[in-house]
Amino acid sequence: MAEKNNSNKILTILLAIVVCAAAVTILYVSLPQEGTEDNEIDEQDTDDQVDDDIVGSEAILNVTYNGDQTNYTLEELESMVAITGYGGYRTSYPAIKGQGTYTGFAVTTLVHEIAGGIENYSITVYSSDDENMTFNYTTIQGNVDIYNASNTSDSTPIGFGDVIMVVYYQKDGEYLDEESDGNLRLGFINQDEEKITNSSFWRKYVVSIEITQE
């Protein structure tokens, strides 16, 4: 009888050990493991967020006035008063190109933010392809020749002024391609009519603007 009781005790102990081992195994398997697919997705999401933060914080335009430089990210430029309108340009071929709807900010708005209410100033626009062009106050105010938007053979201006000089970052609702024309370009738009201006006033790959009070 004693031997039977001892056998029962041994079986009970073994059963308890098996139950405990099974519980530990289940608990271990249910815990998140390093290197699992879920972890890799989380890490990828984190990396993507870091990349987005870097892109969002990268300055794409610097503006200089009186020796002081102000840098702008795309997000900061978009926070300015946005303006959308029709634009296009006439080349010397002759040809009419670039017709579409552009979104950006008026150069006069940028100047006012940087230099206040100054008048009779000029700007020099620098491009990443090492080209630059200086615009006088009259041109900045949109007082340039207007050409026929549909007739390339008509080389005589059909009007003057009433357009807005803008630095734009979107065309037809799409952001500009950094590789093909830069993140920013400069041109002239009108919000009411289809007006075409001279291609020599349009700049691509814009990266820097210098404001000079005359």
Buried (B, 14 or more C-beta within 10 A) or exposed (E): EEEEEEEEEEEEEEEEEEEEEEEEEEEEEEEEEEEEEEEEEEEEEEEEEEEEEEEEEEBBBBBBBEEEEBEBBBEBBBEBEBBBBBBBBBBEEEEBEBBBBBBBBBBBBBBEBBBEEBEEBBBBBBBBEEEBBEBEBEBBBBBBBBBBBEEBEEEEBEEEEBBBBBBBBBBEEEEBEEEEEBBBBBBBBBEEEBBBBBBEBBBBBBBBBBBBEE
